[in-house]
């Protein structure tokens, strides 16, 4: 199956998806068929901040039309933040979408955990990962959300994390585990893997990008 990705939101997350899909197909001895459409991170971030859901869905739908014209048979958005308009996008998309939210629901059911901490954009944290149904989702305290959101958006735009940003995210994850009872912490920002590379905090860190990419690879190779 020819996969279409909406990438660029941000670039580091796109690379995570790309490498994961290459690895999954290589491990299975299958040929990867993939096209990536580049979306504008600043445009999406502005629409997310302003709550312009329909406008962003229409922008993504235009990218999907281009992917379809290039032969893609399925599409996915390589950003958890970008899933803020996923329901509206599903209604107008010219291709079937592999939505990360039900993918994560199924993943946590299989993992057998009851309480999950989340880090990401303010909307991802406020919405408890868009209302994930399979587990109880806990977020950092409300007085920390703005700082975490700003640090994450800055990281995503730059494609790298400063030592101070890494320390902030690690401390937030530790507090979710120790103070909020999170059995695992999910990186609900698909660029956050940059800040957690090689980090061992003593409890599981789940990268939503890798979970989503694995589901995309599985769907592609099932056809």
N, C-alpha and C positions, 0 to 999 in steps of 0.2 A: 504494500500500500504506500502511496506517495503521501508523505507527511508535509503539512504546511504549518510553519511556526510564525507567530507574530513576535518578533524579537526586538532588541534594542531598548527594552524597558526593565532593567538596564542591560548594558552590554555584557557585564560579568555573568548575569543570570543566563543570558543567551548562550554564552560559552559553556556553562554548566550543562544545559540541556543538550547542546550539540555534542559535547564529549560523551555524555551518558548514552545518547542514542547511538553514536558510533560504537561505543563499547558493547552495548547490548546486542547490536546486530552482528558485530564481529564475533562475539562469544557464541552466538547461535549459528554462525556460518552463513548469515544472510546478507544480502546487499541492501544498503540503506538508500532509500529514495527520499530526498528531503529538499524543500525550498523554504527559505526564511525571508519574510517581509520585514523591513525595518520600520518600526514605529518611533515616534518622537517622544522621548522620556519627559521633556519639559512640558510638552503639550498635554500628555496624559496626567502628569502631576498637577498641573493647573486645573484640569477638569475634575480630578479627584478632589482637590481642595475645595472647589466651588460646588461640588455635588452635581456636575453636569453629566448625568448618567447617560441620557439618550444621545447627547452629542458625542461622547466617547465611544458608545456602542456603534454609532454610525461610522466613525473613523475606523474602528476595527473592522467593521463589515466591509468597508472599501478595500482594506488590505486583504481580507479573505476573498473578495471577488478577484483580486489580482492573483492570489494563490490558486484559486480554482481555474483561472484562465491558463495558468502555468502547469496544469495537470494534477494539482493536489486533490486528494480525495477526503481528507479529514484535516481539521485545524485545531490549534491550541494556542492559548495566550501564555507566554513565558513570564508571567508576573502575577504573584498573589495580589498585589495592589491593583493590578489591572482587572482582577475578577470582580471589582466593585460594580461593573456593568454587565456581568456575565449572563444574567437572566435576560436582560434586554437584548444582548448580542445573540443569544440562542434563538430568539424570536425572529431575527432578521438575517441571520447568517446564511450564506449560500452553500456552506459546507457543514456537515455534522461537526460538533465540537467535542473535544475531550476536556471536560470541565474538571478542574483540580479539586473542587469541594467534595463531590461524591467519592472521588478517588481517595482523598484523605479520610473520609468517613470509613470507607471499607478497610483502609490500611490500619486504622486504630482499632477497629473491631477485631481484625486478625491479630493485632499486637496484644490485645487483651488488657489494655490499660483503662482506667476510669477517669483520671484527671490529667489534663494536658495544659502546660503553660504555653503562651504564644508571645512572640516578638515580631514586630513588623511595622507597617504604617499605622497611624492612629486609627483609621477606619478598620483595619484588620484586627487590631487589638480591641477596640471599642465594641465591634460586632461579634467578638469571640469567634473569629475565623468564619465570618459570615453565617453564624448560627449553626456551626457544625453539630450534627445531631447525635453522633455515636458516643461522645464523651462529654464530660464537664470541662469547659475551657476556662482557664483563669488568665487574667492579664495583669501587668504591673499596676501599682496604685495610680489613681487618676492624676496625681501631681507629678508623675514621672512620664506620662504618655507623650507630652509635647516634646520633651528633650529626646526621648527615644525615637519618635517620629522624625524629628529634624536630623538627628544623627544618621538615621537609616536613609532618608532621601538624599542626604549629602553623599553618603557612601555609594549609593546606587548610581548617582550621576558621575562620580569620580571613577568608579570601578576599582576602588581600593579603600582600605580602612587604615586609619591612623592608630597608633598605640592607645591613645586616649579613647577612641571610639571602641576598640576591642575591649578595653577595660570596662567601659560602660555596659556594653552588651553582655559581657561575661558576668558582671555583678548583677545585672537584671535577671539573667537566667538563674543564677545561684539563689536569688531571693524568691523567684517563682518556685523553685524546688524546695528550699528550706522553710520559707514562711507561708507559701500558698499551697504547699502539698502536691505540687506537680510531679508526677512520676517521670514524665519526659517533658522536654521543652521543644516545641516545633518552631523552626525558623520560618515564620509566616511572611517573610520578605525573601524573595527568591535570589537576592544578592547577598544575603547575610552569611552565606557559607564563607565569604571572604574573611569575616571577622572571627569565624570559629575554626578556621583551618588548623588542624593538628591540636586543637584545644581538648584537654581531658578534664572535665569539671566533676567527674565522679558519678554522673548520671547520663542517661541517653539524650542526645541531641538529634532531632529528626529534621532533615533538610527537605522541606516541602517540594523544592525543585526536583530533587532526585526521585522522590516518590511519584511525582507527576510524570517525570520523564520515563520512569519504568513502566507506568501504565500506558503511555503513548507508544512506547516500543512494543509492548505486549499486544496492543490493539493492532498495530501495523503489521506485526509478524503473524497475527492470527488469520489474516485474509489471504 
